Amino acid sequence: MSGSFSNNAPIVARQAIFDKDLNVYAYELLFRSSNKLSVSGGTDSFGDEATSRVINHTFLELGIERVIGNHLAFVNLTRKFILTDDPLPFAQDRVILEILEDIVADDELIAATQKLVDQGYIIALDDFVFDESLRPLVQLAQIVKIDLLAFSEQALKEQVTLLKQENVKLLAEKVETQEQYLLCKQLGFDYFQGYFFSRPTIVEGQAIPDSQLNLLSIITKLQNNDVEIDDIEQLISQDVGLTYKLLRLLNSAAIGLPRKIESIKQALILLGLKAIRTWTTLIALNDMKCTPPELMANTLIRAKMCEQLAADYNCSAETGFLVGLFSTIDAMLSHPMHKLLKSLPLNDDIKQALSGRHGNLGDLLNVVIQYEHGLWDAVDTKLVSLEQLGQHYINATEWTIQTQSNL
């Protein structure tokens, strides 16, 4: 197993919340303690002690910026956590406090929520279904989250009509398709949460734009097993932008090389053909300017996790990284994966992992995707524990934040 981690380490992931322009507004923190008490976004029952332990660890010991960078964090709170007189372990400008749907909105809770609002905290109501008895809570909240799976389209419209009478912003949860996103945008929702951005929107007969086609051509040449060092140097050097970005990335803190790289030839000599091919592929994919940009962030986290865990699945770190890196190319280019794989000279193991999650690489990719989606009860922990996955996720997220600042 990869490394040794504390059995008390919390299991943390994040899910993006977008504004109308698909810019990241915040991240909801999905986390639970290692004793399987779910704290946010999970399905298990959870306790106040677990909530306090994990929230305190995440914000005070871990350093939440390692997971969310400069963005806001949505954090679920239990009733006892809301009612406590103890100071909360996070600043008002870093979090939005979520009140869960099963918390009784009695006078005591309303008073405690009012106190949090007076302290400057933003309140969000989770999985909300409008009821007149909840109006005092709605009047304290700034954001109301609506679970799309809980309503028919007509019932959803009725909820929106009721809530539009209040001074709140609406957040659509569990948005899984472009159609759902467009419907909610039409209905006047302000924020959107779900994995719709990572699923390909395929229009039959749609051609890949020339700019992306050129980058795909570069990527294809880079992955050709017969390519030589001189070919790679020439391919990169003829693109001034690509050369600049590669040298900037290689000299950044995200890579951490002991000496400055001055040229592509020097980089090839010091790091080798495989490493430069991988980093150049990363930059080319990033230059495809996929929408939303969060898709690339998600891809980098996935690639880095696969790289870190590759040895546990009897795979090379480079191959693991490439599997993660190419795992969203269908969403980036809005084309079916099986068609794109025909044009990419990837080895059969990588193609089988990408097309059907087959083989060791497929198992690796599957575990990483399950973890990032918060499907922790489905993760096969024979080879790696959830605590290990959690630590690798945090490391990969921190690395991604650093890397993207240099791309």
Secondary structure as UniProt FT lines:
FT   TURN            7..8
FT   STRAND          11..18
FT   TURN            20..21
FT   STRAND          24..32
FT   TURN            34..35
FT   STRAND          38..40
FT   HELIX           48..56
FT   HELIX           57..62
FT   HELIX           65..68
FT   TURN            69..70
FT   STRAND          72..77
FT   HELIX           79..83
FT   TURN            92..94
FT   STRAND          95..99
FT   TURN            101..102
FT   HELIX           107..118
FT   TURN            119..120
FT   STRAND          122..125
FT   HELIX           132..134
FT   HELIX           135..138
FT   TURN            139..140
FT   STRAND          143..147
FT   HELIX           148..150
FT   HELIX           153..163
FT   TURN            164..165
FT   STRAND          169..173
FT   HELIX           178..187
FT   STRAND          191..193
FT   HELIX           196..198
FT   TURN            204..205
FT   HELIX           210..223
FT   TURN            225..226
FT   HELIX           229..237
FT   HELIX           240..250
FT   TURN            253..255
FT   HELIX           264..271
FT   HELIX           273..286
FT   TURN            287..288
FT   HELIX           294..309
FT   HELIX           310..313
FT   HELIX           317..326
FT   TURN            327..328
FT   HELIX           329..333
FT   HELIX           337..343
FT   HELIX           348..356
FT   HELIX           359..372
FT   TURN            373..374
FT   HELIX           376..378
FT   HELIX           386..404
FT   TURN            405..406
//
